[in-house]
Amino acid sequence: MNSQDFEFVSQLLRKRAGIVLSGDKMYLLESRLAPLARKEGLPSIDDLIHVVRARREERLIGQLVDVMTTNETFFFRDKTPFDHLKDAVLPVLGQARKGSRIRIWCAACSTGQEPYSIAMMLDQDPSLTGGVPVEIVATDISDRCLERARQGLFTQFEVQRGLPIQMLMHYFTQQDDHWRISERMRQMVTFRKLNLIDPNYNMGKFDVVFCRNVLIYFDGQTKVDVLDRIASTVNPGGFLMMGAAESLVGSSQAFEPTQDRRGLYKLVNQASAKAASAA
Ligand SMILES: C[S@@+](CC[C@H](N)C(=O)[O-])C[C@H]1O[C@@H](n2cnc3c(N)ncnc32)[C@H](O)[C@@H]1O
């Protein structure tokens, strides 16, 4: 692939998904575009890029962006965010939302392991929210991932990563060499396509947003904009869960870290923030 083609694909990815591809990622581009070229019946990646450039066909551009997303995920990834949710978030929200419901958004859910982990956790112990019902909405930009997430079908390798064996036995049934999550768990999660850099999305309000391991692909300004929009979807008293190695420093003042709970942030109470700055 020549440098103009690399530049063309980088620009496309940045514009369409906010994803920044550094110059040393040529190997990544080639390894991900080669299967797409084959699928399209094209002899090489060069031909694929030529077709994309010449035809500007939305279907193909969408697929190119989709294959360039990194979808690494697993059940109960990093464990601590789920402990925070269980110990520090749900009991508080259970009190605050009595008589109503709690809404949780997984903002880059990949193939669904994150929202399904939350669904299983809630199902195992409904007392976590004091009986307050929970709605889980999970979104991603990748149609390929969303399709797999909706099916709830996982490989042996995927269920061996992070999922306790008791949960595997309780919530999954074996189908040939795959495992399918129960219909009840599938019903607990609504999957939708959403591009986090879309300035106009409207998802309603949430009490908790999981936004883990996606902002790392964006540049500084995109990260600021995405977090601003996420903050505007969070109810007062709501929470944001970030990835273990991620920080909001320099990217958002709408959230403040919680004490001793790495990765868990609370929406800043605007009224008390204003009063404090006026004092
Ligand atoms: C590494 S996965 C993280 C999955 C999960 N949150 C976790 O931590 O295990 C990153 C996901 O972000 C999605 N993504 C990348 N750019 C996006 C965008 N602009 N809008 C929405 N999702 C995006 C990718 O498709 C991918 O599935």
PDBQT file of the ligand as one rigid body, heavy atoms in Angstrom, charges set to zero:
ROOT
HETATM    1  C1  LIG A 301     -11.870  -2.317  22.550  1.00  0.00    +0.000 C 
HETATM    2  S1  LIG A 301     -13.597  -2.354  22.314  1.00  0.00    +0.000 S 
HETATM    3  C2  LIG A 301     -14.157  -2.073  23.974  1.00  0.00    +0.000 C 
HETATM    4  C3  LIG A 301     -15.322  -2.960  24.340  1.00  0.00    +0.000 C 
HETATM    5  C4  LIG A 301     -15.782  -2.871  25.804  1.00  0.00    +0.000 C 
HETATM    6  N1  LIG A 301     -16.210  -1.539  26.150  1.00  0.00    +0.000 N 
HETATM    7  C5  LIG A 301     -14.679  -3.316  26.730  1.00  0.00    +0.000 C 
HETATM    8  O1  LIG A 301     -14.047  -2.476  27.383  1.00  0.00    +0.000 OA
HETATM    9  O2  LIG A 301     -14.428  -4.513  26.815  1.00  0.00    +0.000 OA
HETATM   10  C6  LIG A 301     -13.856  -0.782  21.531  1.00  0.00    +0.000 C 
HETATM   11  C7  LIG A 301     -15.182  -0.685  20.799  1.00  0.00    +0.000 C 
HETATM   12  O3  LIG A 301     -15.401   0.683  20.435  1.00  0.00    +0.000 OA
HETATM   13  C8  LIG A 301     -16.097   0.699  19.216  1.00  0.00    +0.000 C 
HETATM   14  N2  LIG A 301     -15.944   2.027  18.593  1.00  0.00    +0.000 N 
HETATM   15  C9  LIG A 301     -14.868   2.557  17.983  1.00  0.00    +0.000 A 
HETATM   16  N3  LIG A 301     -15.137   3.785  17.513  1.00  0.00    +0.000 NA
HETATM   17  C10 LIG A 301     -16.434   4.044  17.856  1.00  0.00    +0.000 A 
HETATM   18  C11 LIG A 301     -17.298   5.160  17.645  1.00  0.00    +0.000 A 
HETATM   19  N4  LIG A 301     -16.901   6.249  16.989  1.00  0.00    +0.000 N 
HETATM   20  N5  LIG A 301     -18.561   5.074  18.122  1.00  0.00    +0.000 NA
HETATM   21  C12 LIG A 301     -18.995   3.965  18.776  1.00  0.00    +0.000 A 
HETATM   22  N6  LIG A 301     -18.221   2.881  18.999  1.00  0.00    +0.000 NA
HETATM   23  C13 LIG A 301     -16.943   2.930  18.543  1.00  0.00    +0.000 A 
HETATM   24  C14 LIG A 301     -15.468  -0.431  18.415  1.00  0.00    +0.000 C 
HETATM   25  O4  LIG A 301     -16.310  -0.880  17.383  1.00  0.00    +0.000 OA
HETATM   26  C15 LIG A 301     -15.204  -1.471  19.503  1.00  0.00    +0.000 C 
HETATM   27  O5  LIG A 301     -16.197  -2.462  19.524  1.00  0.00    +0.000 OA
ENDROOT
TORSDOF 0
